[in-house]
Amino acid sequence: MDLFAFFLGFAIAAVITFFVIYLSMRAKVPVEKSAELVSMWSAKELGLEVKGIVESAGDIDMPAGSMVVVRDSSYVPQKILDTCEVRTNPEVKGNMLIGRNRAFIFSGIMSKSALVVVTEDDDMLLKLSNQFNALWAGAVPYAEVVSIKDLRDNVGKYVKISGHVTDARPFRGNLPYSWIIRVISMGVGVDVLADKEYKNDIEVVGKVREEKGAIAVDSLFIRELS
């Protein structure tokens, strides 16, 4: 009986030791991660928090509010410009969509029929995210050219307007603005918050805001035209 108990205990100990060694080896051996080339895909697979690097795009749907940095807005469909937060950077190369857990790398133009490389590799996702962040930091907001009379229809958006400066007065509000300049075009005027005084004709890129029923533009860039 004692001999049987001895062999039983020895067998149990051997099994336990085997599993400890097996689990230890699995913990030390990295799991191989791979990428897959697919022709059937959807941006919905990436979730709601999508970041895009777009050199050129065709007919493609992206979640509204996605952050997209593009090389040139003329190579991007209007529905992306209208529904996504878009910035432009001439350094953009290639077409990629980056989600929280996976990314699509396009073989050519970003379109519904394009082949894409799908990756869930953590290192690759980190590199793509860092690339996006660097391009985004060096980009400028996409601004649609509008007339001053249409600014009320573009509250919250970045726009590009031009006109003649008729008045400038100091502004004692929040930095970086120190001047309020009145810009008029075709008989319609708007107040523009600026970092310095301007005269004559200017072009303004900025964000439209409404406060107590009044429309104003917080300037991002101002260029003198004359």
Beta strands, then each sheet from edge to edge (+ up, - down):
strand 1: 35-38
strand 2: 51-54
strand 3: 67-70
strand 4: 85-88
strand 5: 95-98
strand 6: 103-106
strand 7: 116-119
strand 8: 140-141
strand 9: 144-145
strand 10: 158-170
strand 11: 179-185
strand 12: 188-194
strand 13: 201-211
strand 14: 214-224
sheet 1: 1+ 7- 6+ 5- 2+ 3+ 4+ 8-
sheet 2: 9+ 10+ 11- 12+ 14+ 13-
end
